Amino acid sequence: MGPSAPTSTPQADTSIIFDSFAPSASASAPDGALPTASITGLAGTSAAASTTVGSDGTVSGPTKIGSGTVKQTGSSKTTKAPHTTSIDPRLPAGGVQMLTPAAIAQASYYKIGDQITFGWNYTSLVVTPTAVDILAYCSANQATYTIATNTSVKATGIAVWDTENDASGTSPLLTETYTLIIHDAGQPVTAVAQAGYLGTYDSFTFGMYVPQPYTPLNDFVCATCSGALSDLERQTLKFLFGTGFLTILSFTWFAGGCGVFS
C-alpha cells in the first residue's frame, strides 16, 4: 500500500467584520422584535448568533461565532457648539479696589528690605481672568519689578512683596515713588480695557526709602534744623551777642553819669 497523499485542512479566516446587515441575514422575526442574524464562517461552519441590530445601526451580541470573530467598526463623535458670553458694551471694564493699604488712607511709605502686603477686591467683572500679574513700576529709573505672576483670581487678592530681593542688582530699589500694577496675565499691560473684562489697574502709588545707618545723638547733625550751625556761625553769634552786651553796658554807664536816669 503506497504512501497516502498529504491532506490539508483549510484554515478559516477568523476575522469577520460587519459593516451592515442585509435584509436577508436572518429569518423573519415577529412584529416588534429585532432580527437575529445567522453568520457563516469562511471555513464552511455556521452558527446561529443572537446578534441584533438596533434601530440606530448598533451591533450587539457575542463577539465569537464558531471559529470566527465578530468586530464592530466605525466610531461616533459628538461635537458641542462653543460657549460664548454676551456682554453689553455699555458696561464698564473690570477694575480693582484696594483694601491693604486702603485707597483712602494717607500716603504709604515702606522701608526697602521689608515685606509689603497688598490686598484688593475686583469690581465689575463679567469675565474672570484665569490669572493676574502684580508689578511695581518706578518712573525714576524706568524699572518694573515683579511682585507675583500667574496668581489665581479669587474674591480677595493678596500679594506679598519681599523688597529685600530687589534691594540690589541691575536695577536696585530707589528712594522714590512707585506705582502698583495689576493686570490680566493673558494680556499685555498696555491692553485696552473692554466691557466686563479686567483692565490694567495702575492707580495706587506708594513711597519707598533706603534706611540710614545708626548715628549717635552727639554726632547727629540735622541739615534742616535751625540749630545746625557751623563753628564759624557760632563764633559770629558770640561776637554779636558780646558786642551788644558791651554796647548796652556802656550806654547805661554813660547815661547814669550824665544823670539821665536821676
Phi and psi in degrees as a GROMACS rama.xvg file:
@    title "Ramachandran Plot"
@    xaxis  label "Phi"
@    yaxis  label "Psi"
@TYPE xy
-72.0184  165.432  GLY-2
-64.336  142.88  PRO-3
-79.1166  146.512  SER-4
-69.0303  140.675  ALA-5
-64.3883  142.355  PRO-6
-107.181  147.679  THR-7
-125.788  139.957  SER-8
-100.708  122.449  THR-9
-62.4756  137.182  PRO-10
-91.3673  133.452  GLN-11
-87.2889  138.496  ALA-12
-75.9822  110.65  ASP-13
-84.8716  5.34638  THR-14
-110.404  108.99  SER-15
-116.845  118.45  ILE-16
-108.82  127.894  ILE-17
-101.611  116.671  PHE-18
-92.4507  -34.2447  ASP-19
-165.444  166.137  SER-20
-107.511  131.737  PHE-21
-75.0607  154.757  ALA-22
-59.8728  -24.6348  PRO-23
-94.3221  20.2798  SER-24
-73.3295  -10.5616  ALA-25
-159.222  166.612  SER-26
-67.3916  157.438  ALA-27
-64.5524  151.072  SER-28
-114.274  154.704  ALA-29
-61.9726  159.406  PRO-30
-57.501  137.251  ASP-31
87.6536  -10.3201  GLY-32
-105.003  151.383  ALA-33
-81.9995  146.65  LEU-34
-68.8657  154.409  PRO-35
-111.022  129.075  THR-36
-93.2119  143.591  ALA-37
-110.839  119.319  SER-38
-110.045  135.719  ILE-39
-112.149  126.188  THR-40
-74.7915  163.979  GLY-41
-68.0679  -19.3177  LEU-42
-81.4272  -0.0972267  ALA-43
95.9978  -5.93923  GLY-44
-87.465  149.677  THR-45
-134.643  153.87  SER-46
-150.876  144.782  ALA-47
-86.4697  128.362  ALA-48
-122.669  140.642  ALA-49
-84.4395  42.5377  SER-50
-81.3272  127.315  THR-51
-118.39  157.135  THR-52
-115.39  118.941  VAL-53
-75.734  171.93  GLY-54
-65.7472  -21.6545  SER-55
-95.5359  10.5196  ASP-56
85.3225  11.1616  GLY-57
-83.4749  131.901  THR-58
-93.0295  129.102  VAL-59
-134.396  154.189  SER-60
134.604  -174.258  GLY-61
-65.0299  148.805  PRO-62
-93.7935  -3.50421  THR-63
-120.151  126.892  LYS-64
-131.091  108.589  ILE-65
59.6176  -124.808  GLY-66
-99.3021  7.00361  SER-67
-98.8842  167.161  GLY-68
-124.302  131.636  THR-69
-99.6409  128.827  VAL-70
-124.175  144.445  LYS-71
-104.367  128.621  GLN-72
-110.241  163.13  THR-73
95.9663  160.483  GLY-74
-149.785  158.975  SER-75
-121.832  148.355  SER-76
-139.129  130.468  LYS-77
-99.9121  125.414  THR-78
-104.94  124.996  THR-79
-96.4448  142.012  LYS-80
-70.8442  139.495  ALA-81
-63.3365  143.876  PRO-82
-90.1429  127.877  HIS-83
-121.165  150.457  THR-84
-111.609  125.158  THR-85
-89.9131  125.645  SER-86
-121.117  130.293  ILE-87
-67.578  119.253  ASP-88
-64.3111  -12.4922  PRO-89
-80.4931  -10.5972  ARG-90
-71.7698  151.299  LEU-91
-74.5407  162.791  PRO-92
-74.4415  154.896  ALA-93
-66.275  148.414  GLY-94
-139.433  -168.76  GLY-95
-131.728  137.729  VAL-96
-118.546  119.12  GLN-97
-72.6225  138.24  MET-98
-111.72  -40.7748  LEU-99
-135.182  112.793  THR-100
-69.9618  159.118  PRO-101
-66.6339  144.563  ALA-102
-64.0359  -26.6666  ALA-103
-92.1523  0.49766  ILE-104
-73.0332  164.296  ALA-105
-68.5816  171.456  GLN-106
-54.8743  138.091  ALA-107
-103.583  134.074  SER-108
-126.272  135.289  TYR-109
-128.134  145.137  TYR-110
-82.9901  130.447  LYS-111
-64.0234  127.809  ILE-112
113.154  -17.396  GLY-113
-89.892  170.155  ASP-114
-95.1019  135.463  GLN-115
-116.026  130.854  ILE-116
-107.516  128.973  THR-117
-116.336  137.397  PHE-118
-135.632  144.087  GLY-119
-156.36  163.603  TRP-120
-115.979  158.336  ASN-121
-98.749  146.539  TYR-122
-129.285  146.2  THR-123
59.4653  29.6788  SER-124
-85.0899  124.75  LEU-125
-101.268  -41.1614  VAL-126
-111.827  116.415  VAL-127
-83.7454  126.028  THR-128
-67.2838  155.451  PRO-129
-66.9054  -40.3981  THR-130
-156.489  163.673  ALA-131
-129.614  157.112  VAL-132
-111.092  141.912  ASP-133
-119.687  123.431  ILE-134
-130.902  165.09  LEU-135
-129.956  132.33  ALA-136
-121.151  135.671  TYR-137
-117.757  119.789  CYS-138
-76.0232  -21.488  SER-139
-64.5939  -41.0086  ALA-140
-114.553  9.70266  ASN-141
55.3111  37.4809  GLN-142
-110.54  143.085  ALA-143
-115.356  127.774  THR-144
-110.905  131.782  TYR-145
-84.7411  122.093  THR-146
-93.2099  -46.0922  ILE-147
-160.898  148.182  ALA-148
-130.087  152.184  THR-149
50.5006  45.5533  ASN-150
-83.3408  130.163  THR-151
-61.2598  144.376  SER-152
-87.4096  121.162  VAL-153
-124.153  172.262  LYS-154
-57.4248  -41.1122  ALA-155
-120.975  119.487  THR-156
-90.4059  142.492  GLY-157
-137.32  135.28  ILE-158
-141.441  137.576  ALA-159
-116.537  125.428  VAL-160
-107.792  116.366  TRP-161
-89.2256  96.1768  ASP-162
-68.4399  -13.6396  THR-163
-60.7056  -31.1972  GLU-164
-70.0911  -22.6019  ASN-165
-112.457  8.88673  ASP-166
-67.4732  -24.296  ALA-167
-136.682  171.262  SER-168
125.758  -159.866  GLY-169
-67.5389  -32.4151  THR-170
-130.899  76.504  SER-171
-66.1222  152.725  PRO-172
-64.0561  140.886  LEU-173
-111.893  164.525  LEU-174
-78.3813  89.2384  THR-175
-152.403  -178.363  GLU-176
-97.0101  138.744  THR-177
-123.287  154.231  TYR-178
-114.916  127.214  THR-179
-81.9176  131.934  LEU-180
-123.149  127.517  ILE-181
-127.513  123.918  ILE-182
-148.294  163.838  HIS-183
-62.5668  125.649  ASP-184
-64.6054  -22.1932  ALA-185
-87.5234  1.81174  GLY-186
-129.265  152.041  GLN-187
-70.6529  161.666  PRO-188
-62.2512  -30.9633  VAL-189
-87.6018  7.47622  THR-190
-63.2752  142.532  ALA-191
-76.4403  132.717  VAL-192
-67.4255  138.18  ALA-193
-117.454  156.828  GLN-194
-58.7198  127.384  ALA-195
82.2481  -13.9551  GLY-196
-100.368  152.856  TYR-197
-69.4698  122.299  LEU-198
-91.9359  165.421  GLY-199
-69.0064  125.956  THR-200
-100.342  125.325  TYR-201
-147.797  40.5624  ASP-202
-100.88  -4.64232  SER-203
-106.525  127.152  PHE-204
-120.708  153.262  THR-205
-151.586  158.958  PHE-206
-105.806  152.832  GLY-207
-135.786  148.554  MET-208
-140.799  155.035  TYR-209
-90.9508  123.285  VAL-210
-66.8196  144.294  PRO-211
-93.1672  151.181  GLN-212
-67.7121  159.083  PRO-213
-67.7102  136.317  TYR-214
-126.276  127.814  THR-215
-57.6247  149.802  PRO-216
-59.879  -38.1394  LEU-217
-66.2858  -26.8962  ASN-218
-96.1887  -2.56338  ASP-219
-77.7794  134.322  PHE-220
-124.985  120.663  VAL-221
-88.3475  116.243  CYS-222
-70.7776  -24.435  ALA-223
-106.956  2.2829  THR-224
-87.1499  149.321  CYS-225
-69.3869  -22.3986  SER-226
-84.2803  -0.839579  GLY-227
-85.7039  84.0441  ALA-228
-111.517  148.3  LEU-229
-81.1713  173.134  SER-230
-63.1445  -40.9491  ASP-231
-62.9878  -40.4311  LEU-232
-66.453  -39.5613  GLU-233
-64.7894  -40.4477  ARG-234
-65.7295  -37.5055  GLN-235
-63.8037  -43.7094  THR-236
-63.5084  -39.3351  LEU-237
-61.7192  -42.1642  LYS-238
-64.8649  -41.6217  PHE-239
-66.3365  -44.784  LEU-240
-63.4981  -39.7697  PHE-241
-64.975  -43.511  GLY-242
-62.9217  -41.1757  THR-243
-64.308  -39.9989  GLY-244
-65.1394  -44.7457  PHE-245
-63.0538  -37.5284  LEU-246
-64.2273  -44.6564  THR-247
-65.2559  -42.1272  ILE-248
-64.008  -42.2081  LEU-249
-66.4498  -39.9284  SER-250
-65.9459  -38.5714  PHE-251
-65.0179  -43.1287  THR-252
-64.4005  -40.9248  TRP-253
-68.6419  -42.7332  PHE-254
-66.5329  -36.396  ALA-255
-67.536  -38.267  GLY-256
-66.8204  -28.9229  GLY-257
-90.195  0.717832  CYS-258
76.7678  24.3499  GLY-259
-68.2991  -34.5401  VAL-260
-94.5051  0.639103  PHE-261
